[in-house]
Amino acid sequence: MLTLLVCVGCNAPTHEATGPVFRKGVTLAGDLTQFTDHQFAGLQQILDTRAGVIGVNLAWYAATSDCLSGCAAQRPANPTDWDDPQYAGSPAVQALDAITNYVAQNGGGAFVLGITWGTPAWAACPGDPSDPTLLQNYPPQNAADYGDFMYAMSERYSGNHVSDSGMAIGKVRDWVVYNEVNSPSWWKNTACNTQGYDPVYYYSSILNQAYAAVHHLPASAGVRLLAGAFTSYSHKDYQGDPGARISTGYSDWAANTANGDANNAWISPTDSVQAMHDYGAQFDAIAIHPYAPTMCGDPLAQPPAGAISLGNIGTLLAQLRTLYPNGQNQQWHVALTEYMQQSYYDPLSDGWDHLSSVPCPNYFCAQTTEVSLNSFVQEAYGPGGSDQPYVDYLIWTMWNNVEPYSGGLVRADGSDKNEGLGSGSVRQTFTAFQP
């Protein structure tokens, strides 16, 4: 997804901003080698738009597989060792090594956001699907296995190590734990769940393991663990049908997993956060994907009941302040880690197509891009806004084979959509915050 990131009044423990600071950025989708090939030409093009955050998907199964395809992931001999040969030999890990190195040297203050998900077969319940493309969204059988993986990755990407090839490995500042775990299509009921535990129970288990792992280093004081990556709701179609809202309970989760999530089911982000609190889940910020009520519509419109979009993000912030009364520097933060994948949804494609056939401007591109969205964020989360310290950044869309780059950051002709927006635009204020 091409992306726009916003870091408004970041209030993490080791740094702070003095005013509203906006970051735009890009999540690198697909095969990461496309961003390391050709002297990082694609990544440099992204950085040239002054992206402030580079999101990178690091699948757990890929990080423990030592080939690009056709070989199974294997449990590392020393799973907490950042340089275990199973990690060091992974093409996905090697690509992230190179990307973090390049961003550290050429990013102009940009930071890397790591998105970890994808249960490998060796860590899965034996009764879950054997097809790795289906298995990746099931909880691991042992939450500690995921914790070991995050221990190794947080060490590897602490900014203190050199790869086996002699390259300095850069730092990952934020880590996201799995993806859209309030949806049975992304977080499924496992065959090992013979006790009827609910989805938040399983998620809280791996979240707490990851939290302890990521914060094991003195160097991780400014590194955050982001929980949830909650989808606002599941779009059943691009016109705004939200699918079926379900509870956090086991029966709803199991039923919608069993039917292949034909209902496009989703659990309210606020219900999920409440359940995480009740289970004692630990995290540094909530990650959310605040999709608009319709995919090409107004992002500030009110969403379906229970959903969280940009139009009612204050509801989630108020809940976090109530549940965690002392959480100003921690649980009160919300990171908007995924938003509009692009400017057009093709209902004939399988899923959300990253390639837009509709040139800008359309309604999304022309009317609800940086100008109106930044105005909203400035008013709500700027120095005079009641929620000023708590929204950290916004990622818009993935950058992956997007021609002619008609998504969130650039126009169809490749020009930067922030040009000419004046002194308050993302382009002009991007460099004000240095992590």
Residue pairs with C-beta under 8 A, 6 or more apart in sequence:
1 26
1 27
1 29
1 338
1 339
1 340
1 341
1 342
1 354
1 395
1 396
1 397
1 398
1 399
1 407
1 408
2 26
2 341
2 342
2 396
2 397
2 398
2 399
2 402
2 405
2 407
2 408
2 409
2 410
3 24
3 25
3 26
3 27
3 51
3 53
3 55
3 339
3 394
3 395
3 396
3 397
3 398
3 399
3 408
3 409
4 24
4 25
4 339
4 370
4 373
4 394
4 395
4 396
4 408
4 409
4 426
5 22
5 23
5 24
5 25
5 51
5 52
5 53
5 393
5 394
5 395
5 396
6 22
6 23
6 24
6 336
6 374
6 377
6 391
6 392
6 393
6 394
6 426
7 17
7 21
7 22
7 23
7 52
7 53
7 392
7 393
7 433
8 17
8 20
8 21
8 22
8 377
8 381
8 382
8 388
8 391
8 392
8 393
9 16
9 17
9 19
9 20
9 21
9 381
9 382
9 383
9 388
9 389
9 390
9 391
10 16
10 17
10 21
10 392
10 393
10 433
11 17
11 328
11 329
11 333
11 389
11 390
12 222
12 224
12 284
12 329
12 333
13 221
13 222
13 329
13 330
14 221
14 222
15 222
15 434
15 435
17 432
17 433
19 382
19 383
19 432
20 377
20 378
20 381
20 382
20 383
20 388
20 429
21 429
21 430
21 432
21 433
22 52
22 374
22 377
22 425
22 426
22 429
22 430
23 51
23 52
23 53
23 110
23 393
23 426
23 430
23 433
24 49
24 50
24 51
24 52
24 370
24 396
24 409
24 418
24 426
24 430
25 51
25 52
25 53
25 54
25 55
25 110
25 113
25 393
25 395
26 46
26 49
26 51
26 53
26 54
26 55
26 395
26 397
26 398
26 399
26 409
27 54
27 55
27 56
27 57
27 113
27 115
27 338
27 395
27 397
27 398
27 399
28 35
28 43
28 46
28 54
28 55
28 56
28 57
28 99
28 398
28 399
28 400
29 57
29 354
29 398
29 399
29 400
30 400
30 401
31 68
32 56
32 57
32 92
32 95
32 96
32 99
33 68
33 91
33 95
34 42
34 400
34 401
35 42
35 43
35 95
35 99
36 43
36 95
36 98
36 99
36 102
40 98
40 102
40 106
42 399
43 54
43 99
43 102
43 103
44 106
46 54
46 399
47 54
47 103
47 106
47 107
47 108
47 110
49 409
49 410
49 416
49 418
50 108
50 418
50 426
50 427
50 430
50 431
51 110
51 409
52 109
52 110
52 111
52 393
52 430
52 433
53 110
53 111
53 112
53 113
53 393
53 395
54 99
54 103
54 107
54 110
54 111
54 112
54 113
55 112
55 113
55 114
55 115
55 337
55 395
56 96
56 99
56 112
56 113
56 114
56 115
56 172
57 115
57 117
58 92
58 93
58 96
58 114
58 115
58 116
58 153
59 92
59 116
59 117
59 118
59 136
60 73
60 116
60 117
60 118
60 119
60 120
60 123
60 146
60 149
61 73
61 118
61 119
61 120
61 121
61 132
61 136
62 73
62 90
62 91
62 92
62 118
63 87
63 90
63 92
63 93
63 149
63 153
64 73
64 74
64 75
64 76
64 86
64 87
64 90
64 120
64 122
64 149
65 71
65 72
65 73
65 74
65 90
65 92
65 120
66 74
66 85
66 86
66 89
66 90
66 91
67 91
68 91
72 121
72 122
72 132
73 120
73 121
73 122
73 132
74 86
74 122
75 86
75 122
75 123
75 145
76 84
76 85
76 86
76 87
76 152
77 84
77 85
77 86
78 84
79 145
79 148
79 149
79 151
79 152
80 148
80 151
80 152
80 155
81 87
81 152
82 152
82 153
82 155
82 156
82 161
83 156
83 161
83 164
84 152
87 93
87 152
87 153
87 156
88 94
88 163
88 164
93 156
94 163
94 165
96 114
96 157
96 172
97 156
97 163
97 167
97 169
97 170
98 167
99 112
99 170
100 112
100 157
100 169
100 170
100 171
100 172
101 167
101 168
101 169
101 170
102 170
103 110
103 111
103 112
103 170
104 159
104 168
104 170
104 171
108 431
109 431
109 433
109 434
109 435
111 171
111 172
111 173
111 174
111 435
112 157
112 170
112 171
112 172
112 173
113 172
113 173
113 174
113 175
113 176
113 337
113 395
114 153
114 157
114 172
114 174
114 175
114 176
115 175
115 176
115 179
115 229
115 337
116 149
116 150
116 153
116 175
116 176
116 177
116 178
117 136
117 137
117 176
117 177
117 178
117 179
118 136
118 137
119 135
119 136
119 137
119 138
119 139
119 140
119 146
120 132
120 135
120 136
121 130
121 132
121 135
123 140
123 141
123 142
123 145
123 146
124 135
124 138
124 140
124 141
124 190
125 138
125 139
125 141
125 190
125 191
125 192
126 141
126 191
126 192
127 190
127 191
127 192
128 135
128 138
128 190
128 191
128 192
129 135
129 138
137 185
137 186
137 187
137 188
138 188
138 190
139 187
139 188
139 190
139 202
139 203
139 205
139 206
140 146
140 206
141 190
141 192
143 202
143 205
143 206
143 208
143 209
144 209
146 206
146 209
146 210
147 206
147 209
147 210
147 212
147 213
148 213
149 213
150 175
150 177
150 209
150 210
150 213
150 214
151 213
151 214
151 216
153 172
153 175
154 172
154 175
154 213
154 214
154 216
154 217
154 220
154 223
155 161
155 216
155 217
156 169
157 169
157 170
157 171
157 172
158 171
158 217
158 219
158 220
158 223
159 169
159 170
159 171
159 219
160 219
161 168
161 169
162 168
162 169
163 169
171 223
172 223
173 222
173 223
173 224
173 435
174 223
174 224
174 225
174 226
174 285
174 335
175 210
175 214
175 223
175 224
175 225
175 226
176 226
176 229
176 287
176 337
177 203
177 206
177 207
177 210
177 225
177 226
177 227
177 228
177 229
177 283
178 186
178 187
178 203
178 206
178 229
179 186
179 229
180 186
180 187
180 229
180 230
180 231
180 289
181 187
181 199
181 203
181 228
181 229
181 230
181 272
182 199
182 228
182 230
182 231
182 266
182 267
182 268
182 269
182 271
182 272
183 231
183 234
183 261
183 265
183 266
183 267
184 199
184 246
184 253
184 256
184 257
184 261
184 265
185 234
185 261
185 264
185 265
186 231
187 199
187 202
187 203
188 257
189 199
189 250
189 253
189 254
189 257
189 258
190 202
193 202
193 250
193 254
196 250
196 254
197 250
198 248
198 249
198 250
198 253
198 275
199 248
199 250
199 253
199 267
200 248
200 272
200 275
200 276
200 279
200 281
201 279
203 276
203 281
204 275
204 276
204 279
204 280
204 281
207 225
207 227
207 276
207 281
207 282
207 283
208 280
208 281
208 282
210 225
211 225
211 282
211 283
211 284
212 282
214 220
214 223
214 225
215 223
215 225
217 223
222 435
224 284
224 285
224 333
225 282
225 283
225 284
225 285
226 283
226 284
226 285
226 286
226 287
226 335
226 337
227 276
227 281
227 283
227 285
227 286
227 287
228 269
228 272
228 273
228 276
228 283
228 286
228 287
228 288
229 287
229 288
229 289
229 337
229 338
230 269
230 272
230 286
230 287
230 288
230 289
230 308
231 266
231 269
231 288
231 289
231 291
232 269
232 288
232 289
232 290
232 291
232 303
232 307
232 308
232 309
233 242
233 243
233 245
233 266
233 291
233 303
233 304
233 306
233 307
234 242
234 243
234 261
234 264
234 265
234 266
235 241
235 242
235 243
235 264
235 291
235 295
236 242
236 243
236 264
237 347
238 294
238 295
238 296
238 345
238 347
239 294
240 293
240 294
240 295
240 297
241 264
242 264
242 266
242 303
242 304
242 307
243 263
243 264
243 265
243 266
244 256
244 263
244 264
244 265
244 266
245 265
245 266
245 267
245 268
245 304
245 305
245 306
246 252
246 253
246 256
246 263
246 265
246 266
246 267
247 267
247 271
248 267
248 271
248 272
248 274
248 275
252 265
252 267
256 262
256 263
256 265
266 307
268 306
268 307
268 308
269 286
269 288
269 306
269 307
269 308
269 316
270 306
270 308
270 315
270 316
270 319
271 306
273 286
273 316
273 319
273 320
273 323
274 319
274 323
276 283
277 323
277 324
283 330
283 331
284 330
284 331
284 333
285 330
285 331
285 333
285 334
285 335
285 392
286 316
286 320
286 331
286 333
286 334
286 335
287 334
287 335
287 336
287 337
288 308
288 313
288 316
288 334
288 335
288 336
288 337
289 336
289 337
289 338
289 339
290 299
290 308
290 309
290 310
290 313
290 336
290 339
291 303
291 309
291 339
291 340
292 298
292 299
292 300
292 301
292 303
292 309
292 310
292 340
292 368
293 301
293 302
293 303
293 304
293 309
293 311
294 301
295 340
295 344
295 345
296 343
296 344
296 345
296 362
296 363
296 364
297 363
297 364
297 368
298 367
298 368
299 309
299 310
299 311
299 339
299 340
299 368
299 373
300 309
300 310
300 311
300 368
300 372
300 373
300 376
301 309
301 311
302 309
302 311
302 312
303 309
303 311
303 312
308 315
308 316
310 336
310 339
310 373
310 376
313 334
313 336
313 380
313 387
313 391
314 380
314 386
314 387
316 334
317 332
317 334
317 387
317 390
317 391
320 327
320 331
320 332
320 334
320 390
321 327
321 332
323 331
324 330
324 331
324 332
328 389
332 389
332 390
333 390
333 391
333 392
334 390
334 391
334 392
335 391
335 392
335 393
336 391
336 392
336 393
336 394
336 395
337 393
337 395
338 395
339 394
339 395
339 396
339 397
339 408
340 364
340 396
340 397
340 407
340 408
341 352
341 354
341 397
341 398
341 407
342 352
342 353
342 354
342 355
342 356
342 397
342 402
342 406
342 407
342 408
343 356
343 358
343 360
343 362
343 364
343 365
343 406
343 407
343 408
344 353
344 356
344 357
344 358
344 362
344 364
344 406
345 352
345 353
346 353
346 357
354 397
354 398
354 400
354 401
354 402
354 407
355 401
355 402
355 403
356 402
356 406
356 407
358 406
359 404
359 406
359 412
360 366
360 406
360 411
360 412
360 417
361 367
361 411
365 406
365 411
365 417
369 408
369 417
370 417
370 418
370 421
370 425
370 426
371 421
373 394
374 421
374 424
374 425
374 426
377 391
377 394
378 385
378 424
379 385
380 386
380 387
380 391
381 387
381 388
381 390
381 391
382 388
396 407
396 408
396 409
397 407
397 408
397 409
399 407
404 412
404 413
404 414
405 411
405 412
405 414
406 412
408 417
409 416
409 417
409 418
410 416
410 417
411 417
416 427
418 425
418 426
418 427
419 427
421 427
421 428
422 428
423 429
